[in-house]
Each structure stands twice: as structure tokens, then as C-alpha cells.
Amino acid sequence: MSKTKSETKQSAEPEKVRIYIMGSRYDVPTGLTIMKAMEYAGFKITRGAGCRAGFCGACSTVYRKAGDFRIYAALACQTPVEDGMVLTQLPFVPAPKPKYKIDDLRPSANSILRYYPEVARCLSCNACTRVCPQEINVMNYIQDCLHGKLAKAAEESFDCVQCGLCTIRCPAEIPQYHVAMLARRLHGKYNIPTPKYLEIRVKELEDGKYEEGFQELMTIDKKKLKERYTTRDFMDQKKGGGDE
Amino acid sequence: MKLIGGYTEEMRRSIDNVNKTRNKRRDQIIADLTMEDRKIVLDQFHPDYNPKYKRNISWGPNKGDNVPNEVADVLESYPIINPNDIDLNQIDYDVGVLIIGAGGAGTNAVLWAKYSDVPKKDILLVTKLRFGDCNSVMAQGGIQAADRLEDNPYIHYLDAIGGGHFENKPELVKALVGDAPKVIKWHKELGVNYDCDDDGNFVEVPGGGTSRNRMHCAKDYTGMEIFRTLKDEAINQGIPYLEFSPAIELLTDDSGRVTGAILYNIETKRYFVVRARVVVMATGGFGRLHVGGFATTNHYGATMDGVVMAYRAGAKLRDLDSTQFHPTGAAYPEQIVGLLVTEKVRSLGGQVLGKDGIQICYPLEPRDVEAASLIKICTTTHNYIETPTGMRGIWLDSPLIEELKGKGTIQQNLSAMYRMFKRFDIDITMDPILVYPTLHYQNGGVDLDSNCYSSIKGLLIAGEVSGGVHGKNRLMGNSLLEINVFGRRAGITAAKEYRKNSIPRKLTLNHVHNTMKALDALNLKPKKYAPIILPEYRSEVVKDRLIQLYEQLS
């Protein structure tokens, strides 16, 4: 590959910011994410890093900023460091998940309350919503669960990465992210319909309808296979990106 | 530096071109390449086809195969343990089925082993980081399944095998496409929330190289939605698992059959001996090797450990000459360079544009062709956009999606992408995304058959660690499918083997001794060590001044 970084723009000494990792002072290049800044400082991360892309919730971090009384929360892989930041990672949340048989439940508030009776203790303080690094309205979906509005709870909680920061902050000791998981499964299983055509196709496959054709495709010579490939028709596309 | 909506003034000038041309481009379709033209752009610009980045493997079952240097380095590495120091007489976990890797494939395997009547006390799932620290949760775009009436499994078969340059193993492609609708049905029963329209039909979009819309999705969190449901179910089923305990070598008996593994607790640093009647390897891929110096979309633990462990035990590998570069990794801002910008942006109508705001190629070519086309523009023309750190990129016109599909489409269908860029002050509903190809997927790996048997006894294979399903190039939506199809098959086969095999009598590290002998004969310098477990990202400033207290470095 030819170079994609031009050398002329590499400056010798990067600008630095001062941060405090669990109270200890480090000077790190400006513009790094919290995760990369910790690695720059010398931390070999075992806990506190997973996907490194904002999808897994392994790198929950809480911090304060210079001259600001508030406590902030963020994913370390998605948040740049700021001068004067005082931070610690919270890579684990003690919140065991109850076991249930999804087939035996109904999509109702009772199913939620049976496994998470503490949902009824919600104080509506909104601490969960304020701490969520995904900006999910956590309190709203907990209230939706309490009222059996599972579709709304599933939609509101959908982008949850299960980092557990809400659970750490909750004065009612609700494990919100587990509650949301149950709500989504109940909604997905019982409220979202399954299209007829899926059942038909599965039945066809189980009845061996495609076996003969597969055998042919798997054994024809490469030249014929290539021809089939290049002459296959495109049904939905070439219209600027599909027509759902 | 002054930024306006996240972009520099110079970038803004190019964005003006993008905005100006949008109306004209709206319905403009660039023709896709012919097979001959595909070959030309791949030969010239895809890293797979550049001999500079490759060499032959010097020992073992695949001696002579041409693979990326980084892959050869791992396969030619010494073990991280001295086999003489390991006490195999004390067995810490004595199980029927050991599953290595708690990502999508491994979690499917434990569930289907359990459903196939292996008692849960006889299953053990082990993983390097947390249960679910895997590439599966990061898969955004979707999962393919030919279920609509106007689609069928033959068409899916043709798309997959043509995309893979006809090098895929036919029996594996048949399994992949033939099981797909069953997988979706099972997910529905578990409660996975797939996107549906008002009539109750799945929202199904196209992907690069597909000739029908068959990408099932859950916004742009498809992998996460599938995986968290599978994990929830595995916990409900009470399956035992160990986190932060990667396998670091397999164990074999005198005949070479795999009989267990050595685990290593990366926090306490002690090892554990596991004896098992059958082992499933589901350790994922190699993105963190940064093949060709590319940034990667992969999770922190993707270091090819499974391939090297299996290779030392004698397993055949295949198709490791081929690496997937995803056409659209983030090229800006610097903090997220290399992270995935889902193909779904193009599925929904996003076009790829040069600095002048004009389309550079058909946006939904198979991934290798699309990536090569972008690299071509960035390396042989001046029609690229340069970032303040000197990175080159191409525009991906996300605002066009809202023009085509209506306001709010992005926040509804691409909420992860919207959020990722918003964190850096870029609004992708208003401004395009700067992209460049990024290391995404290990196309090849350990050879397997359609029931997940590897070439050695006692070892089953599933997921990205395997080779043969995708040939020389994987299509979008076939990896989330692969982990479910082959994870499930591995679990079912494991249950069969569990019933057939008796408790292994012997645990040895003979194959590790043999590996060391073979490497000694080659006299390779400098010596390297694998499995790598986690990549090294500490800065040179620190690494130069490290003191290891209490412990000897090997």
C-alpha cells in the first residue's frame, strides 16, 4: 500500500493535557480517547476494554472536570480526554441476572415484576437517565415496564450496551439493563409477528425441497457456475439502494 | 484548529461540493464492474494481491502457503509456556464438552449442546475477556437469510460463492444458506427484535454483492441484539462459564486426538488444566494483528489465538491468504479511525464520493472490490480528502439517505452511527462521513466440514476462526449468519461426540514439544511468541522503562 499518512504533517512533540487516573497525575497527548490515554500512560488494560468501539459496555468510566462539581459518566473508548479530568474505570457491576423460561412467560408487567419486583421501588429520580452514556431515557423505560408497555420499553432501551452504570447509580437498586433485556425478549417473542413467508421457507427446507437443486449447484463445473452467477438477475437493487 | 460541525474549513470546502451535487446524483446509478474489471482493480489495489505483504509459511501442515506476514509471524511463533513446566496430573476441570470462545459461535454451540441433551455440568464455556467481548456484538448491518418468496436459497448460494471468487467449500455454503431461515425462526422464538414494517414483514435491505434484499436487521445494532439474547438464554440455561481465562494451548493424547486445553487466568496469571471429551474452537479472528498496517474494526482480543493453537495440534488451515478490508472504516476524526461505518449506510442509499462530490464507483460491490476501488482513488488520484493528521479518505454521503427515505431514517435505522459521530460533533444527517478501508475479517482459518469437524480428532470448529465458508471474500450479513449456523452445528456435533467418546485417558503436550522442535530447526530470528492474547498498545515512552518485578519475562 502506498502511504496514507504524509510525513510532513507529523509534528515532533504533541500538545499535552494533564489528567488524573484514579488520582495519579499523567500528561498525555491531547485528542486521545480516555482508553488510549490510559494506554499511553502505561496501563495494560485487561478489564475495562472490549470492543473499543462503543458497542460492548466494558469501559464504563466516571469522571469529574476541573472546577465542576458534577460527576460525569462515559465510555472510555468513545470520549476524548480533557485537561484536568479526574477519572476511574468501573469495569464490573455486581448485578446477577435471575433465570427464567421465556416460553413460560407472558408479555406483561407481571412477568417483569415477578423477576424484578424492585422495579416497583423506582423513585423517578432520573439518576439512571442522567448517567447513561448512550443517552437512553432509562427512567422512562423502567416506568413503561411497570405499566406493561413493553413495546415502548423495548424501543427506548434498544441501544443499551449493558454497561451497568444505571444500576450503580440507582437508589432503588434496580438492575435496569437486565430489566430491559427481559422486556425486549418478551416484546420480540410475543408482540412482533413472524411473517408467514418465513414459516413457509423453513417448511420447504425441512421437507427437502431444495436438496436436488443444491446437489446440482454443488457439482456443476466452475465455468457453468460462473455463468449462473454473472447472469443472475438483480431484483430489488440498482435503484439507488434497495426499496425495503 | 478551528472546527465547524466537527470538520475543518478545508474539509468544509469539499463538503460544499457534496451538497451541491446531491440533487443531481439522487437518482444517478453508476454501473457495477464486470468480472474482468473487478479482477483488474483487485490485482492493482487490494492488499491481498500485493506480494510485498506476504510470505510462505515455513513449517507444519500448511507449509508453503502464502499468507500475510503478520499471520506467518503468529504461525511461526514459539509457545508462551514451557511445556515441561505444566503439571498435567492435576485436572482442574473435567468436562464433556469444552467450548473455547464466548462470542456468537461459542454461545450458539453451548446452547445447542445443551438442547442436544449434554448435561450442563458437563459443558464448560471459557473466554478471554468477558462473556460477549467479541466481534459478533459489533456487527451492525445485518444477517442474510433467503426467506422472501421472490428470493430462494439458490440465489443466496450464488451470491455467496460468487462473492468468494468461487473458492468457498460448496458443502459449507449449502449449510450456510440452507440453515439461514431456520436461524431467523429460532431467533424469533427466543425474542430477538428484528425490524419489521407495518404489515409485519421483515425490513430486508441489500448488501454488497447480493442480488436480493435479504439483510435482516435490528437497527444498526443487529449483532448486539442477537448476541445479548443468546447470552441471556445461555445464562437462563445455567451453563457454566469462565471469563478472563483464555485457552493458551490444546492438550492431545498419544494418538494426536484433542483431549482438553490449558487455560490462563489473565488476572491472577495461574493456569488451569481442562480435560474434555470434545473441544469446540470458536475463538474468532485476527483483526488485532493489524495486517498490512491497517487499523481495524475488531475487538481487543482478536489475535488469531485459536488458529495457532489448532495448527500446533496438526489442524489443516485454508484461505488464510485472503483478508477482508471493510470498504468503509472511519477515516476521521482521529479518535475513531478504523472503526466500522456499517455497510448499511450504503444499503440505505449512501453513495461514495471523491473530493469533487462526484460518485467514484458503484456503492454496493462485493467488499474486496469496493475497498480496492476506494484505495485506488486515494493512492493514484488527487480526488481524496486529507485529514489534519494526514489520513486520506473518501466521502460517504449519509445525508442522501434522508433525501431518499425521508427525514428521521438515520436516527431510526443507524442510531449507533449517528451517536458515534455526534460524540465528536459531527451530524451525519447533515454532513457526509469520511471513510477509508479498514481491516475487518479473517476470511480463512481452520478447515472444517459441514458438521464442523476439523482435520484432527476431538476438535470442532465454528465461526470466524474457520476457513472455507466465505472462500476469498465474505459478503455482508454472512458472518452473523455463519456464527449461528456453524455454532449450532458444532453444538449438535459436540453432543454426538460427547456420547460416543469415553473420558480421555491421556493428556499430553506432545504437539507443543513437536512445534518447538520444528521451529528450532528453522532457527528463526527474532523469536516470537503466541498466542498473543492481547495486543500491545502501551506507548514507547513507558515500554522503554519497564521493570518486571517478581516475574521473569519468558
Interface residues (C-beta under 8 A of the other chain):
Chain A: M1 S2 T4 K5 S6 E7 T8 K9 Q10 G31 L32 T33 K36 E39 Y40 A41 G42 F43 K44 I45 T46 R47 A49 G50 C51 R52 A53 G54 F55 C56 A58 Q78 T79 P80 K97 K99 Y100 K101 I102 Q134 E135 A154 F158 D159 V161 Q162 M181 R184 R185 L186 H187 G188 K189 Y190 I192 P193 T194 P195 Y197 L198 E199 I200 R201 V202 L205 E206 Y210 G213 F214 L217 M218 T219 K222 L225 K226 R228 Y229 T230 R232 D233 F234 M235 D236 Q237 K238 K239 G240 G241 G242 D243 E244
Chain B: R26 D27 Q28 I29 M35 P47 N50 Y53 L129 R130 G132 D133 N135 V137 M138 A146 D147 R148 L149 E150 D151 N152 P153 Y154 I155 Y157 L158 D159 I161 G162 F166 P170 E171 K174 G178 P181 K182 I184 K185 K188 E189 L190 G191 V192 N193 Y194 C196 D197 G200 N201 F202 V203 E204 V205 P206 T210 S211 R212 N213 A218 K219 Y221 G223 M224 E225 R228 T229 D232 E233 I235 N236 G238 F244 I266 E267 G292 G293 T297 H299 Y300 E334 Q335 I336 L339 L340 R346 S347 L348 G349 G350 P363 L364 I375 C378 T379 E386 P388 T389 G390 M391 R392 I401 L404 K405 S415 A416 R419 M420 R423 F424 Y436 L534 E536 Y537 R538 S539 V541 V542
